[in-house]
């Protein structure tokens, strides 16, 4: 299992709708946090080892209506 964090910038006024659609419609998305700063949402995703990260982000997250931009971080190890 691979863990990634995807920061998502949304169109104005669309953050809650994007979060709702992602958490209900995308099984790998386990948590979504509203955040401050350049991005609006932080999504924590668990992907099967054979899943291509780029394809998942491009085809499933970036295509959600209201998503404007993404920034993806790959986690190597969880502590505690």
N, C-alpha and C positions, 0 to 999 in steps of 0.2 A: 504494500500500500504506500502510495506517495502522498505527501501533504503539500499543498500549495496555498498561498494566500494571494488573493486577487483584489487589488484596490481598484475601485470603480468610480469614475466620474460620470455623473448623470446629467441629463438635460434639466434645466431649472424646473423645480417642482415635481420631479419624477422619482426621487430617491425611494420613497416608501413603496411605490408601485413596483419599481425594479426589484427591491428587496423581497417583496411579497411573492412576485412571480418566480424569482430565483429559488427561494427556500421551498416553495411548493412544487416547482416543476423540474428542478435539477437535483437528482438523487445525490450526486457527489458533494453538493453544498451542505455543510453541516451547521455552520453558524454564519450569521451576518451581523456586523456591527455598524452603526452609524458613527462616522468619525469626523473630526475637524481637520482642516487643512486643505490641501490641493484636491483631494479625493473625497467622495461622499460616503462610500461604503467600503467595508473590509470583509471579504468573503473567505471563509476557511473551507477548503475542499479536500476530500480524501479520494484520490483516484487509484484504481487498480494499477498494478505495476505495468501492465501491458497497454495502458492508455497513453496516447500521445498528448502531452500537456498543451502544446501549441494548438492542436486541433480542437481540444476541449474548450480552451479559452476563446479561440476564434469562432468556432461553430456554435457554441452554446451560451457563453456569457456575452461576448461582444454583439451578438445578434438579438439580445433582449431589447425590446422597444424601450427607448429612453436612455440607453447606455451610450455615452459619448466617447469614453476613453478608458483604457485599463492599464494596470501596471502589475506584473506578476512576480511573486517571490517564491522560490522553491525552498522548502524547509528540509534540512539534512537530518536533524535529530531533535527530539523533544526532551527536555529536562524536567524532572519532577512531575 
